[in-house]
Amino acid sequence: MVFDLTDEQKDIQKAAREFANKEFLHETARELEKKHEFPKELYKKAAQLGFVAPYVGEAYGGQGLSILENALIVEEFCRADSSIGLAVDLAALPCKFLYRFGSEDQKKKYLAKITSGEYGAAIALTEPDHGSDITELDTTAQLVDNHYILTGTKTFITNGTIADFYTVLCQTDPNADPKYKGMSILVVDRGMIGPNFEVNELGEKMGINLTSSAELVFNGLEVPLENLLGKEGKGFYQAMKFFEESKIEIAAQAVGVAQGAFDIAYKYSKERKQFGKPISSFQAMQHKFVDMLIKIENARNLVHKAAYEFDQGRQTHTLAAMAKLYAANIANEVTYEAVQVLGGYGYFKEYDVERYYRDARILSIYEGTAEVQKNVIAAHMFSKN
């Protein structure tokens, strides 16, 4: 079993690290957070260097990289700065739907604008009354002639106010049994916002404040039939396949956030003196860093294994859930300890671990809560004879 990266993968990792360390400045992140503003220019710069949705094929402006290579980039971005790294990655995450399931016309229309940094996107799955349970939906789409009539509400939609298009999961067959067999995904363009489509910012939140979190309200919106993603009735299955891949990416975000917080705390421990010597010289502090390092390395190995298995074309639904669950937990634990290392200073925004700590909290919630990931893993465990 080979654990080392290839020379090409090391070069990709190094290039992502150098770019992010140069461009993703903590001072910039703090200013953007105050303004609740998306890092649009940094997103475009990252795209110009091929770091945005790099797994997309070259025919659509991507690099055709593997999911493991994408995970390496995501980790470096979130390590350099949790807020900027997460914002840049999340704006392109929804294009997986188009790349994996879209028609040739849909791919040509949207993907090159994602990989160039011109477009950002949003995933609209979650509803007010259903949360992580997407086997039940209140959002419906009725086919009338050559268009769908879309009605319903989606909530907690990341980047909802800035997205150029939305992938919306809806019920197209109300009589399907079970319900999820009658779900489809429609691509809704930003240009459709108007009397029948409202996008409302939900307000201030704990972390990831360089992204918006919005509510989408559809009130009889006409969506062309050509905006159907793949085949009607396949939306739930498309979402499940999407999650298999996106959970690996979220797990890579978590490893990056944890490593970034560790880096800040480690540097501080070498500089901060108490009782006449650096706090890094105290055994209790050293043990704290040892525990953090082991957790991060375990999470990284699990993420890399899940990404590798996905790249081999194997079923990774359970492994992806394990990676997402564990890495997100580790990000929360490590950022907590990083704040603790800095003591009172860690509680202030100037020292950035406070922001890493807040940003990390969402990792155990979006793309399915920690409890949902445990359900996925348990279902696999106990389905075996």
KEKE-3310 file (N, C-alpha, C; in steps of 0.2 Angstrom, whole numbers, plus 5000, padded with zeros to 4 digits):
npx = (5004:5003:5007:5012:5011:5011:5023:5018:5006:5011:5017:5005:4999:5009:5008:4995:4996:5006:5000:4988:4994:5000:4989:4977:4975:4975:4971:4964:4953:4947:4942:4933:4924:4919:4911:4903:4905:4908:4923:4926:4936:4947:4942:4941:4955:4960:4953:4958:4970:4967:4962:4949:4935:4943:4942:4934:4932:4944:4938:4928:4934:4941:4954:4954:4957:4960:4949:4955:4966:4959:4955:4967:4970:4959:4961:4973:4969:4959:4967:4976:4967:4953:4940:4941:4945:4935:4924:4928:4929:4916:4908:4909:4906:4893:4893:4896:4885:4880:4891:4892:4879:4873:4866:4875:4873:4869:4881:4890:4885:4886:4897:4910:4910:4910:4923:4931:4929:4919:4906:4897:4889:4874:4867:4851:4843:4839:4824:4813:4805:4811:4825:4839:4833:4829:4821:4808:4799:4792:4793:4787:4786:4777:4774:4770:4765:4779:4787:4791:4781:4786:4785:4787:4798:4815:4829:4843:4852:4868:4877:4867:4862:4872:4873:4874:4867:4856:4854:4840:4831:4816:4799:4792:4784:4770:4763:4772:4778:4790:4790:4803:4806:4800:4806:4815:4829:4830:4838:4840:4841:4849:4844:4831:4825:4813:4795:4790:4800:4810:4824:4831:4841:4846:4851:4863:4876:4885:4897:4907:4906:4909:4901:4885:4869:4854:4836:4826:4812:4800:4786:4776:4785:4791:4800:4810:4809:4820:4829:4829:4838:4847:4837:4819:4813:4825:4831:4833:4842:4853:4856:4861:4872:4879:4882:4890:4902:4904:4904:4917:4924:4920:4925:4939:4940:4938:4950:4959:4955:4957:4971:4976:4972:4980:4992:4993:4992:5003:5014:5012:5014:5028:5032:5026:5029:5030:5033:5047:5050:5047:5030:5028:5038:5033:5027:5014:5008:5015:5010:4997:4998:5003:4992:4983:4990:4990:4976:4973:4981:4976:4963:4966:4972:4961:4952:4960:4960:4946:4945:4953:4948:4936:4940:4945:4933:4925:4912:4909:4900:4898:4911:4914:4905:4911:4923:4919:4911:4921:4932:4926:4922:4935:4940:4933:4937:4951:4951:4945:4955:4966:4961:4962:4976:4980:4974:4968:4970:4966:4953:4950:4947:4958:4968:4964:4962:4950:4941:4943:4938:4925:4921:4923:4913:4901:4905:4901:4888:4883:4880:4874:4871:4881:4875:4867:4877:4881:4870:4870:4882:4880:4869:4875:4884:4875:4867:4874:4875)
npy = (4994:5011:5026:5038:5053:5056:5064:5073:5076:5081:5093:5100:5101:5110:5121:5125:5128:5139:5149:5151:5155:5167:5175:5173:5181:5184:5196:5202:5193:5196:5209:5207:5199:5208:5215:5206:5200:5192:5184:5189:5193:5186:5173:5173:5174:5162:5154:5157:5151:5138:5132:5131:5121:5110:5097:5096:5092:5096:5100:5109:5119:5115:5106:5093:5085:5073:5067:5066:5075:5087:5087:5089:5103:5109:5107:5115:5128:5130:5129:5139:5150:5150:5156:5162:5151:5142:5149:5151:5138:5133:5140:5134:5121:5116:5114:5101:5094:5098:5094:5080:5075:5083:5089:5090:5102:5109:5108:5115:5128:5132:5126:5131:5144:5143:5137:5147:5157:5166:5163:5159:5146:5138:5126:5120:5111:5109:5111:5121:5113:5100:5099:5089:5078:5073:5065:5068:5081:5098:5106:5108:5104:5106:5099:5108:5109:5115:5118:5119:5122:5129:5128:5132:5132:5135:5133:5139:5141:5140:5153:5159:5172:5177:5168:5162:5152:5139:5123:5114:5104:5095:5090:5081:5071:5069:5058:5047:5032:5025:5043:5049:5043:5051:5063:5077:5087:5104:5116:5132:5149:5164:5175:5173:5178:5187:5193:5180:5173:5174:5179:5179:5185:5177:5182:5187:5176:5162:5158:5156:5168:5175:5170:5170:5165:5159:5161:5153:5157:5151:5155:5149:5149:5149:5137:5132:5117:5112:5114:5104:5093:5079:5065:5065:5061:5056:5064:5062:5052:5057:5067:5059:5053:5064:5068:5058:5062:5075:5075:5071:5082:5091:5086:5087:5101:5102:5096:5105:5117:5113:5110:5123:5130:5124:5127:5141:5141:5133:5141:5152:5146:5145:5157:5164:5168:5161:5161:5163:5156:5149:5144:5132:5124:5117:5102:5098:5107:5102:5089:5092:5097:5086:5077:5084:5084:5070:5068:5076:5070:5057:5060:5066:5055:5047:5055:5055:5042:5040:5048:5043:5030:5034:5039:5028:5023:5016:5011:5023:5028:5025:5026:5040:5046:5042:5049:5062:5064:5061:5070:5082:5082:5082:5094:5103:5100:5102:5116:5121:5118:5125:5138:5138:5136:5149:5156:5170:5178:5171:5172:5184:5192:5197:5187:5177:5162:5162:5164:5154:5144:5147:5146:5132:5126:5124:5113:5101:5101:5106:5098:5087:5082:5077:5067:5062:5057:5046:5038:5034:5027:5017:5010:5004:4995:4987:4981:4970:4953)
npz = (5000:4995:5002:4999:4989:4971:4961:4953:4960:4971:4966:4962:4975:4981:4973:4975:4989:4989:4981:4989:5002:4998:4993:5001:5013:5031:5036:5025:5025:5038:5035:5025:5031:5040:5031:5027:5014:4999:4993:4979:4969:4973:4971:4957:4953:4958:4950:4937:4938:4938:4949:4953:4953:4948:4944:4933:4916:4903:4891:4896:4902:4913:4923:4923:4934:4947:4960:4972:4970:4969:4982:4989:4985:4990:5004:5006:5003:5013:5024:5023:5025:5034:5031:5019:5011:5012:5007:4993:4989:4991:4982:4970:4971:4968:4954:4952:4950:4937:4930:4931:4928:4919:4902:4886:4881:4893:4900:4892:4893:4907:4914:4909:4913:4927:4929:4925:4934:4932:4935:4950:4960:4968:4979:4980:4991:5004:5015:5024:5033:5033:5033:5034:5029:5014:5008:5008:5001:5000:4990:4973:4956:4942:4926:4912:4896:4888:4899:4917:4932:4945:4963:4980:4994:4998:5010:5020:5010:5004:4998:4991:4988:4979:4969:4952:4946:4951:4958:4959:4969:4967:4969:4956:4952:4961:4964:4966:4974:4984:4989:4985:4973:4964:4962:4955:4947:4944:4935:4939:4933:4938:4932:4932:4944:4951:4952:4954:4959:4973:4982:4998:5010:5025:5036:5050:5055:5064:5058:5043:5036:5024:5015:5008:5016:5012:5009:4997:4987:4978:4968:4958:4947:4931:4923:4910:4901:4896:4906:4915:4924:4918:4918:4921:4938:4943:4952:4966:4967:4959:4969:4979:4974:4971:4984:4989:4983:4986:5000:5003:4998:5008:5019:5016:5017:5031:5036:5031:5038:5051:5051:5048:5059:5069:5064:5067:5081:5085:5080:5088:5101:5101:5102:5113:5129:5146:5163:5160:5149:5133:5130:5123:5128:5139:5145:5146:5136:5125:5124:5121:5108:5102:5102:5094:5082:5079:5077:5066:5056:5055:5051:5038:5032:5031:5023:5011:5007:5005:4994:4985:4983:4977:4965:4959:4955:4963:4975:4987:4996:5010:5015:5012:5020:5033:5032:5031:5043:5053:5050:5051:5065:5070:5066:5073:5086:5086:5082:5094:5104:5099:5101:5115:5117:5114:5124:5133:5122:5111:5111:5104:5089:5082:5082:5074:5076:5083:5073:5064:5073:5074:5060:5058:5064:5056:5048:5053:5051:5038:5022:5027:5043:5057:5064:5054:5045:5054:5053:5040:5040:5050:5044:5033:5040:5048:5038:5033:5031)
capx = (5000:5007:5004:5015:5008:5015:5027:5013:5001:5015:5017:4998:4998:5013:5006:4990:4999:5010:4995:4984:4998:5001:4983:4972:4978:4970:4969:4958:4947:4944:4939:4928:4919:4915:4907:4899:4907:4911:4930:4925:4942:4952:4939:4943:4962:4960:4950:4963:4976:4965:4960:4941:4932:4949:4940:4930:4936:4947:4933:4924:4938:4944:4960:4953:4961:4956:4945:4961:4970:4955:4955:4974:4969:4954:4964:4978:4965:4956:4973:4979:4962:4947:4934:4942:4946:4928:4920:4930:4927:4908:4905:4910:4904:4887:4894:4897:4878:4881:4897:4891:4873:4870:4867:4880:4871:4870:4888:4893:4882:4888:4904:4916:4909:4912:4930:4934:4928:4914:4900:4896:4882:4871:4863:4845:4840:4836:4818:4812:4802:4813:4832:4843:4829:4827:4816:4802:4799:4786:4794:4784:4787:4772:4776:4764:4768:4787:4790:4789:4779:4790:4783:4790:4803:4822:4832:4850:4856:4874:4879:4860:4861:4877:4874:4872:4862:4854:4852:4834:4828:4809:4794:4789:4778:4767:4760:4777:4778:4790:4791:4809:4807:4797:4810:4820:4833:4830:4843:4836:4845:4849:4840:4824:4823:4808:4789:4789:4806:4813:4830:4831:4847:4843:4854:4869:4877:4891:4903:4907:4902:4911:4896:4878:4865:4848:4830:4823:4805:4797:4779:4774:4790:4791:4807:4810:4810:4828:4833:4829:4845:4846:4830:4814:4812:4831:4834:4836:4848:4858:4859:4865:4879:4883:4884:4896:4908:4904:4906:4924:4927:4919:4930:4945:4939:4939:4957:4962:4953:4961:4978:4977:4972:4985:4998:4993:4993:5010:5018:5011:5017:5035:5034:5023:5033:5027:5038:5053:5052:5041:5025:5029:5043:5030:5025:5007:5007:5017:5005:4991:5000:5003:4985:4980:4993:4988:4969:4973:4984:4971:4958:4969:4972:4954:4950:4964:4958:4940:4945:4957:4943:4931:4944:4945:4926:4922:4906:4912:4895:4900:4918:4914:4902:4915:4928:4915:4910:4927:4936:4922:4923:4942:4941:4930:4941:4957:4951:4944:4961:4970:4959:4964:4983:4981:4971:4963:4971:4963:4946:4950:4947:4964:4972:4961:4959:4943:4937:4943:4934:4918:4920:4923:4906:4897:4907:4897:4881:4880:4881:4872:4874:4885:4870:4865:4882:4881:4865:4873:4887:4876:4865:4879:4886:4870:4864:4878:4873)
capy = (5000:5017:5032:5044:5057:5056:5070:5078:5078:5086:5099:5103:5103:5115:5127:5128:5131:5145:5153:5153:5158:5173:5178:5172:5185:5184:5203:5202:5189:5199:5214:5204:5196:5214:5218:5200:5200:5186:5186:5188:5194:5180:5167:5174:5173:5155:5150:5158:5146:5131:5129:5131:5115:5107:5090:5097:5091:5101:5103:5114:5124:5113:5103:5085:5082:5068:5070:5066:5081:5092:5087:5093:5110:5112:5107:5120:5134:5131:5129:5146:5154:5146:5159:5163:5145:5139:5153:5150:5131:5132:5144:5130:5115:5114:5112:5094:5091:5099:5090:5073:5073:5088:5087:5093:5109:5112:5109:5121:5134:5134:5124:5135:5150:5141:5136:5154:5161:5171:5161:5155:5143:5136:5120:5121:5105:5109:5115:5123:5108:5094:5099:5084:5073:5075:5060:5072:5088:5102:5110:5104:5106:5103:5100:5111:5110:5114:5121:5117:5127:5128:5131:5130:5136:5131:5137:5138:5140:5144:5158:5160:5179:5178:5163:5164:5147:5135:5116:5114:5097:5096:5084:5082:5066:5069:5051:5042:5029:5031:5050:5051:5041:5056:5069:5079:5093:5109:5122:5139:5154:5170:5180:5172:5182:5192:5192:5173:5169:5178:5177:5183:5184:5174:5186:5186:5169:5161:5158:5157:5175:5177:5167:5171:5160:5163:5157:5154:5156:5150:5155:5147:5151:5145:5134:5128:5109:5111:5115:5098:5089:5072:5062:5066:5056:5054:5069:5060:5047:5062:5070:5054:5052:5070:5068:5054:5065:5082:5074:5070:5088:5095:5083:5090:5107:5101:5095:5111:5121:5110:5111:5130:5132:5121:5131:5147:5139:5131:5147:5156:5143:5146:5164:5166:5165:5162:5159:5164:5151:5148:5139:5126:5120:5114:5095:5098:5110:5098:5084:5095:5097:5079:5075:5088:5082:5063:5068:5079:5065:5052:5063:5067:5049:5045:5059:5053:5035:5040:5051:5038:5025:5037:5040:5021:5021:5011:5014:5026:5032:5024:5029:5047:5048:5042:5055:5069:5064:5061:5076:5088:5082:5084:5102:5107:5098:5106:5123:5122:5117:5131:5144:5136:5137:5156:5158:5176:5181:5167:5174:5190:5191:5199:5181:5172:5156:5163:5164:5147:5140:5148:5143:5125:5123:5122:5107:5095:5102:5106:5092:5081:5083:5072:5062:5059:5053:5040:5034:5031:5022:5011:5007:4999:4990:4982:4978:4965:4947)
capz = (5000:4994:5005:4996:4983:4966:4960:4950:4965:4976:4963:4963:4982:4982:4969:4979:4995:4988:4979:4995:5007:4996:4992:5006:5019:5037:5036:5020:5028:5043:5032:5021:5036:5043:5026:5024:5007:4995:4990:4972:4965:4974:4967:4950:4953:4959:4944:4932:4939:4937:4956:4954:4950:4944:4941:4927:4910:4899:4886:4899:4905:4919:4922:4922:4939:4951:4966:4977:4968:4971:4989:4990:4984:4995:5010:5006:5003:5020:5029:5022:5028:5034:5029:5011:5008:5012:5002:4986:4987:4991:4976:4964:4973:4965:4947:4951:4947:4930:4926:4932:4926:4914:4895:4883:4881:4900:4902:4888:4895:4913:4917:4908:4917:4934:4930:4923:4940:4931:4939:4956:4960:4974:4979:4984:4993:5011:5015:5031:5037:5032:5035:5031:5026:5007:5005:5008:4999:4999:4983:4968:4949:4938:4919:4908:4889:4888:4905:4924:4936:4952:4969:4986:4998:5000:5015:5022:5004:5004:4992:4988:4985:4974:4964:4945:4945:4957:4956:4964:4970:4968:4967:4949:4952:4967:4966:4967:4980:4989:4986:4982:4966:4959:4962:4949:4949:4939:4935:4939:4932:4942:4928:4933:4950:4950:4955:4955:4962:4978:4986:5004:5015:5031:5042:5052:5057:5068:5054:5036:5034:5017:5011:5011:5018:5009:5008:4990:4987:4971:4968:4951:4943:4925:4921:4904:4901:4894:4912:4918:4924:4917:4917:4927:4943:4945:4956:4973:4965:4958:4975:4983:4970:4973:4991:4989:4981:4990:5007:5003:4998:5014:5024:5015:5020:5038:5037:5030:5044:5057:5050:5048:5066:5072:5062:5071:5088:5085:5080:5094:5107:5101:5103:5119:5135:5152:5168:5158:5143:5128:5132:5119:5131:5144:5143:5145:5130:5120:5123:5118:5101:5099:5101:5088:5076:5077:5075:5059:5052:5054:5047:5032:5028:5029:5017:5005:5006:5002:4987:4980:4981:4972:4959:4956:4952:4968:4979:4992:5000:5017:5017:5012:5026:5038:5031:5033:5050:5057:5049:5054:5072:5072:5064:5079:5092:5085:5083:5101:5107:5096:5105:5121:5117:5114:5130:5132:5115:5106:5111:5100:5082:5079:5082:5069:5078:5085:5067:5062:5078:5072:5054:5059:5067:5051:5045:5056:5050:5031:5018:5031:5050:5060:5065:5047:5043:5058:5051:5034:5041:5053:5039:5030:5045:5050:5032:5031:5034)
cpx = (5004:5004:5006:5011:5013:5018:5022:5008:5005:5016:5011:4997:5003:5011:5000:4992:5002:5005:4991:4988:4999:4995:4978:4975:4973:4967:4963:4952:4943:4940:4933:4922:4915:4910:4902:4899:4910:4918:4930:4932:4947:4949:4941:4950:4963:4958:4955:4969:4974:4963:4953:4938:4937:4947:4936:4934:4939:4942:4929:4928:4942:4951:4960:4957:4956:4953:4951:4965:4966:4955:4962:4973:4965:4957:4969:4974:4962:4961:4975:4974:4956:4941:4935:4942:4939:4924:4922:4928:4919:4905:4905:4907:4898:4888:4895:4890:4878:4886:4895:4884:4870:4871:4873:4879:4872:4877:4892:4891:4885:4895:4910:4916:4911:4920:4934:4933:4922:4908:4901:4890:4880:4867:4857:4841:4836:4829:4817:4809:4805:4821:4836:4839:4826:4823:4809:4803:4792:4787:4792:4786:4782:4774:4769:4767:4776:4790:4787:4786:4782:4787:4785:4795:4809:4825:4839:4854:4862:4875:4872:4860:4866:4877:4871:4867:4861:4852:4846:4831:4820:4805:4791:4784:4775:4764:4765:4777:4784:4791:4797:4810:4803:4800:4814:4824:4832:4835:4839:4841:4844:4844:4833:4821:4818:4801:4788:4795:4810:4819:4831:4837:4844:4846:4861:4870:4883:4897:4902:4904:4905:4906:4889:4874:4858:4842:4828:4816:4802:4789:4776:4779:4791:4798:4807:4812:4817:4832:4832:4836:4844:4839:4825:4814:4819:4835:4837:4842:4854:4861:4863:4872:4883:4886:4890:4902:4909:4906:4914:4927:4926:4924:4937:4945:4941:4946:4961:4961:4957:4968:4980:4977:4978:4992:4999:4995:5000:5015:5018:5014:5025:5037:5031:5027:5030:5033:5045:5055:5046:5036:5025:5034:5039:5027:5018:5005:5009:5013:4999:4992:5000:4996:4982:4983:4991:4981:4969:4976:4979:4965:4960:4969:4966:4951:4953:4961:4951:4940:4949:4952:4938:4934:4945:4938:4923:4916:4909:4907:4897:4906:4918:4910:4906:4920:4925:4914:4916:4931:4933:4923:4930:4943:4938:4934:4948:4956:4949:4951:4966:4968:4962:4972:4984:4978:4967:4964:4967:4955:4945:4951:4954:4969:4970:4959:4952:4938:4937:4938:4926:4916:4919:4917:4902:4898:4903:4890:4879:4883:4879:4875:4878:4881:4868:4871:4883:4876:4867:4878:4884:4872:4869:4882:4881:4866:4868:4875:4878)
cpy = (5006:5023:5038:5047:5056:5063:5075:5080:5083:5093:5103:5106:5110:5121:5130:5131:5138:5150:5156:5157:5166:5178:5178:5175:5185:5191:5204:5199:5193:5205:5212:5202:5202:5216:5212:5200:5194:5188:5185:5188:5188:5173:5167:5172:5165:5151:5151:5153:5139:5128:5128:5125:5111:5100:5090:5096:5097:5104:5109:5119:5122:5109:5095:5082:5077:5071:5070:5073:5087:5093:5091:5100:5113:5112:5113:5127:5135:5131:5136:5151:5151:5149:5160:5156:5142:5143:5151:5143:5130:5135:5139:5123:5112:5112:5105:5091:5092:5094:5082:5071:5078:5086:5091:5100:5113:5113:5114:5127:5136:5132:5129:5142:5149:5141:5142:5159:5167:5170:5158:5151:5141:5130:5121:5114:5105:5113:5116:5117:5101:5093:5094:5079:5075:5069:5062:5079:5091:5106:5106:5108:5103:5105:5103:5113:5109:5117:5118:5123:5125:5132:5128:5134:5132:5136:5135:5137:5144:5147:5159:5167:5181:5173:5165:5158:5143:5128:5115:5107:5098:5090:5085:5077:5066:5062:5046:5039:5024:5038:5051:5048:5046:5063:5070:5085:5097:5114:5128:5144:5160:5175:5179:5175:5187:5191:5184:5169:5175:5175:5181:5180:5182:5178:5184:5178:5168:5162:5158:5163:5178:5174:5170:5165:5162:5158:5159:5153:5156:5150:5155:5150:5146:5143:5130:5121:5108:5111:5109:5095:5082:5070:5064:5060:5053:5059:5067:5056:5052:5065:5065:5053:5058:5071:5064:5057:5072:5081:5073:5077:5092:5092:5086:5097:5107:5100:5101:5116:5119:5111:5119:5133:5130:5125:5137:5146:5137:5136:5151:5153:5144:5153:5167:5163:5166:5158:5158:5160:5150:5142:5132:5121:5116:5107:5095:5101:5105:5092:5086:5095:5090:5076:5078:5085:5075:5064:5071:5074:5059:5054:5064:5060:5046:5048:5056:5046:5036:5043:5046:5032:5028:5037:5033:5018:5016:5015:5016:5030:5031:5028:5037:5050:5048:5047:5061:5069:5065:5068:5082:5088:5085:5092:5106:5106:5102:5113:5125:5123:5123:5137:5144:5138:5145:5159:5164:5179:5177:5169:5181:5189:5193:5192:5176:5165:5156:5162:5157:5142:5141:5145:5135:5122:5120:5115:5101:5096:5102:5099:5086:5082:5077:5066:5058:5054:5046:5035:5030:5025:5016:5007:5002:4994:4985:4979:4971:4958:4944)
cpz = (5000:4997:5002:4990:4978:4965:4957:4955:4970:4973:4963:4970:4983:4979:4973:4985:4994:4986:4985:5000:5005:4995:4997:5013:5025:5037:5031:5022:5033:5040:5028:5026:5039:5038:5024:5017:5004:4992:4982:4968:4967:4971:4960:4949:4954:4953:4938:4932:4939:4944:4957:4950:4945:4941:4935:4921:4906:4894:4889:4903:4911:4918:4921:4928:4943:4957:4972:4976:4970:4979:4992:4990:4989:5002:5011:5006:5010:5025:5029:5026:5028:5030:5021:5008:5007:5007:4995:4984:4986:4985:4970:4965:4969:4958:4946:4948:4940:4927:4926:4928:4920:4907:4893:4883:4888:4902:4899:4891:4902:4916:4915:4912:4925:4934:4928:4929:4938:4935:4946:4956:4967:4973:4983:4985:4999:5011:5023:5036:5037:5033:5031:5028:5019:5004:5005:5006:4998:4992:4978:4961:4945:4930:4915:4901:4890:4894:4912:4927:4943:4957:4975:4989:5000:5005:5017:5015:5003:4997:4988:4985:4980:4968:4957:4943:4951:4954:4961:4964:4971:4967:4961:4948:4959:4969:4967:4974:4980:4985:4982:4975:4961:4960:4956:4951:4943:4940:4934:4938:4937:4939:4929:4940:4948:4954:4958:4958:4967:4981:4992:5008:5022:5037:5044:5055:5061:5064:5047:5033:5028:5012:5013:5012:5016:5009:5000:4990:4980:4972:4961:4946:4937:4923:4915:4905:4900:4900:4917:4918:4923:4915:4923:4931:4945:4950:4963:4972:4963:4964:4979:4980:4971:4980:4992:4987:4985:4997:5008:5002:5004:5019:5022:5017:5027:5040:5036:5036:5050:5057:5051:5056:5070:5071:5066:5078:5089:5085:5086:5100:5107:5103:5110:5125:5142:5157:5165:5152:5139:5131:5129:5123:5137:5141:5142:5138:5124:5119:5120:5110:5098:5098:5095:5082:5074:5074:5067:5054:5050:5050:5039:5028:5026:5023:5010:5003:5002:4995:4982:4978:4976:4965:4955:4954:4957:4972:4985:4997:5008:5019:5017:5018:5032:5038:5033:5040:5054:5056:5052:5061:5074:5071:5070:5085:5091:5086:5090:5105:5105:5100:5112:5122:5118:5120:5129:5125:5110:5106:5107:5093:5078:5078:5077:5071:5080:5079:5064:5066:5075:5065:5054:5061:5062:5048:5047:5055:5042:5027:5022:5038:5052:5061:5059:5045:5047:5055:5044:5035:5045:5048:5035:5034:5046:5044:5030:5035:5039)
residu = (MET:VAL:PHE:ASP:LEU:THR:ASP:GLU:GLN:LYS:ASP:ILE:GLN:LYS:ALA:ALA:ARG:GLU:PHE:ALA:ASN:LYS:GLU:PHE:LEU:HIS:GLU:THR:ALA:ARG:GLU:LEU:GLU:LYS:LYS:HIS:GLU:PHE:PRO:LYS:GLU:LEU:TYR:LYS:LYS:ALA:ALA:GLN:LEU:GLY:PHE:VAL:ALA:PRO:TYR:VAL:GLY:GLU:ALA:TYR:GLY:GLY:GLN:GLY:LEU:SER:ILE:LEU:GLU:ASN:ALA:LEU:ILE:VAL:GLU:GLU:PHE:CYS:ARG:ALA:ASP:SER:SER:ILE:GLY:LEU:ALA:VAL:ASP:LEU:ALA:ALA:LEU:PRO:CYS:LYS:PHE:LEU:TYR:ARG:PHE:GLY:SER:GLU:ASP:GLN:LYS:LYS:LYS:TYR:LEU:ALA:LYS:ILE:THR:SER:GLY:GLU:TYR:GLY:ALA:ALA:ILE:ALA:LEU:THR:GLU:PRO:ASP:HIS:GLY:SER:ASP:ILE:THR:GLU:LEU:ASP:THR:THR:ALA:GLN:LEU:VAL:ASP:ASN:HIS:TYR:ILE:LEU:THR:GLY:THR:LYS:THR:PHE:ILE:THR:ASN:GLY:THR:ILE:ALA:ASP:PHE:TYR:THR:VAL:LEU:CYS:GLN:THR:ASP:PRO:ASN:ALA:ASP:PRO:LYS:TYR:LYS:GLY:MET:SER:ILE:LEU:VAL:VAL:ASP:ARG:GLY:MET:ILE:GLY:PRO:ASN:PHE:GLU:VAL:ASN:GLU:LEU:GLY:GLU:LYS:MET:GLY:ILE:ASN:LEU:THR:SER:SER:ALA:GLU:LEU:VAL:PHE:ASN:GLY:LEU:GLU:VAL:PRO:LEU:GLU:ASN:LEU:LEU:GLY:LYS:GLU:GLY:LYS:GLY:PHE:TYR:GLN:ALA:MET:LYS:PHE:PHE:GLU:GLU:SER:LYS:ILE:GLU:ILE:ALA:ALA:GLN:ALA:VAL:GLY:VAL:ALA:GLN:GLY:ALA:PHE:ASP:ILE:ALA:TYR:LYS:TYR:SER:LYS:GLU:ARG:LYS:GLN:PHE:GLY:LYS:PRO:ILE:SER:SER:PHE:GLN:ALA:MET:GLN:HIS:LYS:PHE:VAL:ASP:MET:LEU:ILE:LYS:ILE:GLU:ASN:ALA:ARG:ASN:LEU:VAL:HIS:LYS:ALA:ALA:TYR:GLU:PHE:ASP:GLN:GLY:ARG:GLN:THR:HIS:THR:LEU:ALA:ALA:MET:ALA:LYS:LEU:TYR:ALA:ALA:ASN:ILE:ALA:ASN:GLU:VAL:THR:TYR:GLU:ALA:VAL:GLN:VAL:LEU:GLY:GLY:TYR:GLY:TYR:PHE:LYS:GLU:TYR:ASP:VAL:GLU:ARG:TYR:TYR:ARG:ASP:ALA:ARG:ILE:LEU:SER:ILE:TYR:GLU:GLY:THR:ALA:GLU:VAL:GLN:LYS:ASN:VAL:ILE:ALA:ALA:HIS:MET:PHE:SER:LYS:ASN)
# end
